[in-house]
Amino acid sequence: MNEMDNNGDRRPSWDEYFLLLTDHVASRATCDRGRSGCVIVKDKRVIATGYVGSPPGLDHCDDVGHLMKSVVDEDGTIRQHCVRTIHAEQNAICQAARHGISLEGGTLYCKMEPCRVCAMLIVTVGIKRVVCRKRYHAAQDTREMFLKAGIELVVTEDSVEQYPDQ
C-alpha cells in the first residue's frame, strides 16, 4: 500500500524503498557484469548489505579483468560466468555472520532471483521472504527450494535480467 506525504506526493511502499536501496548498494560492486546489491531487513530496519565483489584482499574485476568460466546447462547451452567475485546475497550473509547478526525471519531484497547456491544459503540462515526486481534465467531450482522451505518469493517485474555474455 502506498502512502501520500504531507505534500500529496506518493511514498514508496516498503518493498519499493528497500529495492531502491539495493541500487545504491550496487554502486559499490566491482564486477561490471553484475553490478547488483542486496539489502537484508528485519522489522523494517536494514541489518546487512552486500554487493557483487571479490573477497577482502583479493583482486577485483574492475582492476584486473574477469575470471570467466564456462558452465554447461542441462540442455547443452554454454553460459559464461565470472567467478572472481561473490554474489551480493552471499556478501550480505557473510557480513551479517562476520558481525554476529542473526538473519532469522528477515527479508532479503536483491536485483534478480537468487542463484541456487545463494538460495541454499538463504534457506540455511532462516530468511523467510525474498523480494527481487527481476527473474533469473536459471532460477527454477531456487523457486522449488523456496517453495519447499516455506520462503515467500516476490518478483516485482516479470522479465528476465539480461547481462553481457549470459
Secondary structure, 3 states (H helix, E strand, C coil): CCEECCCCCEECCHHHHHHHHHHHHHCCCCCCCCCCEEEEEECCEEEEEEECECCCCCCCHHHHCCCEEEEECCCCCEEEEECCCECHHHHHHHHHHHCCCCCCCCEEEEEECCCHHHHHHHHHHCCCEEEEEEECCCCHHHHHHHHHHCCEEEECCCCECCCCCC
